[in-house]
Amino acid sequence: MLPGRKLPFKGTGCPPPRVPLEPKVQEITLQVPPQSFFNWETLMKQEVTTTYHTHLEDIVFITLSLEVKPQNKEFIINPLIPVPVQLQDGKDHIEADSGVSLAMLASGLIKTIAYNEEHENLQYFKDLLIAIQPDVVKELQLGAMSKAKSGEVDFAIELTLAAVHLNNQIPELFVNLATLYATKAKSALDREDNEEYDSYTFKQLDILKKGVITHPLSHILLSEYGLVHLFLTNDDIALEYLTKYLKVAPKDEKREIIEKKVVELQQQADSEQTLQEAFDEMQLGNDQTALTLINTFLELNTQNWSGYFIKGWALRRLGQYKEAQEAFLKALSLGARNADIYNELSICALETGERELSKDYLDIALELEEDNITILSNLVLLLMQDEQYNRAADLILRAKLIDSNDPLIIELTKELLDRSGIDLSEEDIIDG
């Protein structure tokens, strides 16, 4: 697997659309001797002046003559079905006097099989290519390995993709193709091309998913798909497929490593479920149940600030203010920077007689969330109780700019008028 950043998926995005294959048809007879037409060695030795293209714009269709006789007697040429050939560089058509080489035909078939799965004559093209070389899938694999080693990853992808489409019953082909996509993703990441990185990462996951669907009991595919998701921090999906892997995997070192990771993932999943259950119980008003659950969570997750926040929340609602304050401060020490925590600390400080500290906590909370009506109203209440009417009036005006129809702010405006005579409707604010 290759380093990268997490997909914004879960899910991601969609791969770029394929370039449609235009049906450019020419009536040309293949100009190669029939005896060499189905000779794979001829293809491998053929010198062709063509450049690799990632799309299908260099493909045209020709019709084959009935004079072409394959060595495989079971295969019958259909002259009514145009077949794809790859044009030479600088050409937009095939000249009748120059003919078509075997390499041009084979390249066209491979490219079309790789990139145009929707073609109505795709099966015929597959049969024709297999007639040219019965071991074509093996040859494509070897060719892809060679191209990948020489840095021609795009060409290697084409060859492997064609091999997958010719025979999807080989699990390793899906893994090989995914590895090539990962190589492209890594290259894009090195160039800081995030869009291309996302595209190839999507393709990597997509081909592995197709492989798993085709081979649901393949330990090779299950492990690879799970590990890629693990690397992308999609832990739930990773746990699902790595667990499936363990059910069918042979006993070896790889299995032992994954088994340990699955245990960690399961513990993490259980902990996250416990955390969610504790939060849900708080929402339902079951404070003691929530406290029991969150204490269980914190036994295994001592550095999780969210857990300490929920613990403090439960303790505060149970009236245990000092213990609640300790939990909230622990959350802050673990890196939390949250207005709700300071609001809760303000309540605890007020209940334990530390009134000025309570206001200080609310000031910090306002720095974090300037437009938080709840925090504004809490601070206004304390300020009016301490007869600090000028600042209370400023904060009420600030709140009115956020939501002039908020019922609590309307009530506080009336209370300010009753207590101090300051009428905010006339903006009669006393300086100082």
C-alpha positions, 0 to 999 in steps of 0.5 A: 500500500502507498502513503496518501491522504484519506478520501473524502468518500467515504466515497468518494468520487467518481472516476473520469468518464471514458472517451467514447469509441467512435466507429470509424470504419474502413474497408481494408484487407489485412495485409499479412500472410495468413500463416503468420496472422495468428503467430504471437511471436510475430507480434512480440517482435514487430516494430511499430511506430506508435505511441501509447495513448490513454484513451481511444482516439487512435483507434479505427475499425477495419473489416477483415477479409474472408481470405484471412484463415486463423490457425484455430479452425474453430474460430470463424472470421465474421467480415460483417464485424469491423475490428479495432486497430491502432493507428500509427503516429501522425495518421488519422486513417489507414492507407489502403496500399500500406495495409495493417500489421498484426501488431496494429490489430492486436494493439487495437483489440487489447486497447478496446477490450481494456477501455470499452467494455460496453462495445456491442462486439466486445465478446467477438473481439475477445474471441479474436484475440484469444484465437491469435494467442490462446495464452494471451492473458499470461502474455499480458501479465508478463508484458504488464510486469515488464512495462511497470518495471520500466516505468510505463505504468499507464501501458501496464495498466492497459495490459492488466485491465485487458487481462482482467476483462479477458479472464476475471477468474484470476484474483491476482489480476485484480490485485495487480491492477489495484497495485498499478493504480496505487502507483499512479496515486502515489505519483499524483500525491508526490506532485500534490495533484489531489484530484488525480490522487483521488481518482486513482485511489477510487479506481484502486478501491473500485477494482478491488471491490469488483474482485471481492464481488467476483471472488468473495472467498479470495483471501488475497482480495479480502486482505488487500481490500481491507488493508487499503481501507485500513490505510485510508482510515476507513476503519469500519470497512477495514474491520468488515473485510479483514474479519472475512479474510480471517475466516478463509485465510491460511495460517501464516505470518500475514494472518497473525499480523492481521489477526492482531489488527482486527482485535485492535479494530474491534476494541476500537469499534466497541469503544466508539459504540460505548461512547455513542451510547453514553452520549445517547443516554445523556440526551435521554436524561439518564445521567447515571447510566451515561456515567457508568458507560463513559467510565467503562469507555475511559478504562481503555481510552484514557487519552480521549477528551470526548470521553472526559467531556461526557463524564464531566457533563454527567457529573455536573448534572448529577450535582458533583461539581468538583468532580465534573470540573476535574473531568472538564479540565482533563479534557482541556489538558488532552487538547480540547478547545471547545466553547461547550467545555468552558460553558460547563466549567462556568456552571461548575465554578458558579456552583462552587462559589467561584463567581469571577472564575465563572465569568472568565470561563464564559469570556473564553467560551465567547472567544471561541464562539462569538455568535453563541447565544447561549453563552452570551445570555449566560454571561449577561445574566451574571453581569446583571446580577453583579450590576455590571449593566453597561457590559451586559447591555453591550452583550445584549446588543451583540446578541440582537445582531445575531438573532433579534427575535431570540426569546431569551434575549428579548426577556433579558432586554426587558430585565435590563430596563427594569434593573438599570433603566437602560432602554436598548430600543433607544440605544441609551447605553451608558459609557464607562 
